[in-house]
């Protein structure tokens, strides 16, 4: 522990999700000392959201000895611009239209530095600070949730690009002709196939296009989730296993392209879909080894997140606090 | 000019090609003060190659005032390992089998620091030092020659990855099913379509698979080059124009994926194929704008190399000399 950490041993992390805003006060080893939460929605104005946040935060700040014990705050949020500390055009947040200078607002309200980045970048910083990427300087975190996100670390630094928006690996094109529509407005993106919703969609397509038996036929097709597919695969269901094979193969082929870009020492997978374990990790590794350029073969590790699932997003956000001044 | 540049105002660049090894002594503005060359091949032992190089170099070193005027040497070479200063398994060089510590050998022979990287990375450093990327911190140089190479700069630094081999963008997979064989042993790579040899191959395939008239039919198919296609396109030949459309479209789609990775402010194209000018640049830009994620649209510039063609490779190699200590 260095001198500054002895004086200010904590950072605040905010995982700003579409439904809940979860706050944690975290020490340098990634231990969460106190936590609280408010609803993200229901505020017309961002000022009201920040005021409600600070009110909830004050209680846990007092628990750890007051604001003078806290070095900084990190926010992981959708549509976050790291360079400007703004949330931009987050139309799914009631107070998120236009350009919202959220980092500045929290900084003024709390009197500490505040940094902000998107969820996947926060996950990457969290893995580096407390998780599976400790000591690594070149790695890629791929988040498999509602969407597919990524945080890319090169030379020890998160890759932001010239505008702050680099690392959108969920939106490389994997199917160039006749690909699935993607939420980004284009077609064939990795996210359209390999997110949790993509996996459910693969299941619905397979069920509709074949007569093959499957445990998944017992479910309402419109309500099938990636968890249902995972459970069926765990019971040995052939179609469910095939869905994970298909998903993992595409992810492994995508990672082979990513290796040609930044040659990371590890790919770290994070998010709900990772709970399927070897069902998804094995086909990822196999497809990677079959498709990667020979010069990179056998060099990269394939890891699952080293952060505790329920608090991973808060930990990731908090880690931004150690990075800023 | 800083103090060190006043004392040691020059660097040596070596463009180590399969046929010729071209040396230049370069000042900080990218002006070549003296140049010489030897044949790359014909030496059984690397010691003999280095001795012949130093003998040729001594003459131009004396021309600029002696070795004490020279800060360092940079080498751009195939199969170069930046981290180790070695050439690895360059089976097409008579003295290049195994692992050759070429940077160390030149450093001992000349008494100055020597750095080495591959040709495309050297081009990227050259563009940053003297060319189209001056002042840029995030850009990608794509070399379109016998192969497709790339040098990626992020946060002002060349991206080497954990093993020194990052930035092999010629080997992302663009055609996932039934793609062309590539020199790397896989299929469907960008390089198999968009290198100069890929363009010639596209021409041969189109000529063989259709009866359409074309100026290219006047040539021996086996000897068609990308320059022939460029000349025919310049005369308004429809098939030749279609070949550039096809090539540029694939490059533009690839760049759209690269934007999702590192969000560069510019893509800079370098090498023989770039001489086709707007014939290739226009379809690249169009395909990029049609395929890139909306968040990146309209942000990146598409530039051609700012380095003088005949000396670009030497300039790029020399620029490594400014980077090392």
Interface residues (C-beta under 8 A of the other chain):
Chain A: X136 X137 X138 X152 X154 X155 X157 X159 X160 X161 X162 X163 X164 X165 X166 X167 X168 X169 X171 X172 X173 X174 X175 X176 X184 X185 X186 X253 X256 X257 X258 X260 X261 X262 X263 X264 X265 X291 X293 X294 X295 X296 X299
Chain B: X136 X137 X138 X152 X154 X155 X157 X159 X160 X161 X162 X163 X164 X165 X166 X167 X168 X169 X171 X172 X173 X174 X175 X176 X184 X185 X186 X253 X256 X257 X258 X260 X261 X262 X263 X264 X265 X291 X293 X294 X295 X296 X299
